[in-house]
Amino acid sequence: MVNISEPATEKIQEMLAAEEIPNLFLRIGVQEGGCSGFSYGMGFDDEIHEGDSEMEVGGVKVVVDGDSMKYLRGLEIDWKESAMGGGFTIQNPNATATCGCGSSFRTATEAGNPAAEPC
């Protein structure tokens, strides 16, 4: 299960409404790469693929591909405002290490990944 804070839910709903495309949803996933081993992917999509997991979180339809789900169980997405603007933050209980910028992570099973480099 993925958790999305109320401020993040409001921002996602605002962004979805601005797209003006029916049936859009939030797709979350991970890809190999990034300075810690895996990088997060988050964007809007309108196509469901075989193996996708669908859920509704705070009124937002969220889809995660089957390969990514094991890395994202318990993921928490938040929206933070700052003097420089705002942005989404991610807390992943499956991550044993993250890069300094927070956009990539490593799990216990990937701890020996030679491709992982510091940011």
C-alpha positions as CSV (number, residue, x, y, z in Angstrom):
1,M,0.0,0.0,0.0
2,V,1.2,3.5,-0.8
3,N,0.3,6.4,1.5
4,I,-0.2,10.0,0.3
5,S,-0.5,12.9,2.7
6,E,-3.4,15.3,2.4
7,P,-1.2,18.2,1.1
8,A,0.2,15.9,-1.6
9,T,-3.2,14.5,-2.5
10,E,-4.5,18.1,-3.0
11,K,-1.5,19.0,-5.2
12,I,-1.9,15.8,-7.3
13,Q,-5.6,16.5,-7.7
14,E,-4.8,20.1,-8.7
15,M,-2.2,18.9,-11.3
16,L,-4.6,16.2,-12.7
17,A,-7.4,18.8,-13.1
18,A,-5.0,21.1,-15.0
19,E,-4.2,18.3,-17.5
20,E,-7.9,18.3,-18.6
21,I,-7.5,14.7,-19.9
22,P,-10.1,12.2,-18.8
23,N,-9.1,9.0,-17.0
24,L,-5.7,10.1,-15.9
25,F,-4.2,8.6,-12.8
26,L,-0.9,8.7,-10.9
27,R,1.6,6.1,-11.9
28,I,4.4,5.4,-9.4
29,G,7.3,3.1,-10.1
30,V,11.0,2.5,-9.7
31,Q,13.8,2.0,-12.4
32,E,17.3,0.6,-12.0
33,G,19.7,3.5,-12.0
34,G,20.4,6.6,-10.0
35,C,23.3,7.1,-7.7
36,S,22.0,4.6,-5.1
37,G,20.7,1.8,-7.3
38,F,17.0,2.6,-8.0
39,S,15.3,5.8,-8.9
40,Y,11.7,6.8,-8.4
41,G,9.3,7.5,-11.2
42,M,6.1,9.4,-10.7
43,G,3.8,10.8,-13.4
44,F,0.4,10.7,-15.0
45,D,-0.8,7.9,-17.2
46,D,-4.1,6.7,-18.8
47,E,-3.1,3.2,-19.7
48,I,-3.3,0.1,-17.3
49,H,-0.9,-2.7,-18.1
50,E,-0.9,-6.3,-17.3
51,G,0.6,-6.9,-13.8
52,D,-0.3,-3.3,-12.6
53,S,-1.7,-2.9,-9.1
54,E,-4.5,-0.3,-8.8
55,M,-5.5,1.5,-5.6
56,E,-7.3,4.6,-4.5
57,V,-5.5,6.8,-2.0
58,G,-7.3,9.9,-0.7
59,G,-9.4,10.1,-3.8
60,V,-6.5,9.7,-6.2
61,K,-6.2,6.7,-8.4
62,V,-2.7,5.3,-8.1
63,V,-1.2,2.5,-10.2
64,V,2.1,0.7,-9.5
65,D,3.6,-1.8,-11.9
66,G,4.1,-5.3,-10.5
67,D,7.9,-5.2,-10.5
68,S,8.0,-1.9,-8.5
69,M,5.4,-2.9,-5.9
70,K,7.9,-4.9,-3.8
71,Y,10.1,-1.8,-3.5
72,L,7.2,0.6,-2.7
73,R,5.1,-1.1,-0.1
74,G,4.6,1.4,2.7
75,L,5.9,4.3,0.6
76,E,4.8,7.8,1.9
77,I,4.5,10.7,-0.4
78,D,4.1,14.2,1.0
79,W,4.1,17.8,-0.4
80,K,6.3,20.4,1.2
81,E,6.3,24.1,0.6
82,S,9.5,26.1,1.0
83,A,10.9,29.5,0.3
84,M,12.0,28.2,-3.1
85,G,8.6,26.7,-4.0
86,G,7.3,23.3,-3.3
87,G,7.9,19.7,-4.1
88,F,7.0,16.1,-3.3
89,T,9.0,14.2,-0.7
90,I,9.2,10.4,-0.5
91,Q,9.8,8.3,2.6
92,N,10.4,4.6,1.7
93,P,10.6,2.1,4.5
94,N,12.2,-0.4,2.1
95,A,15.2,1.8,1.5
96,T,18.3,1.0,3.4
97,A,20.3,3.9,1.8
98,T,19.3,7.0,-0.2
99,C,21.3,9.5,-2.1
100,G,21.7,13.1,-0.8
101,C,19.1,14.5,-3.2
102,G,16.5,11.8,-2.2
103,S,15.7,10.8,-5.7
104,S,17.2,7.3,-5.6
105,F,17.6,4.5,-3.1
106,R,19.0,1.1,-2.3
107,T,17.4,-1.8,-0.6
108,A,19.0,-4.5,1.6
109,T,19.0,-7.0,-1.3
110,E,20.7,-4.4,-3.5
111,A,23.3,-3.3,-1.0
112,G,26.2,-4.7,-3.0
113,N,25.1,-3.1,-6.3
114,P,28.4,-2.0,-8.0
115,A,26.4,0.4,-10.2
116,A,25.5,2.5,-7.2
117,E,27.6,5.6,-6.9
118,P,27.5,8.6,-4.5
119,C,25.6,11.7,-5.7
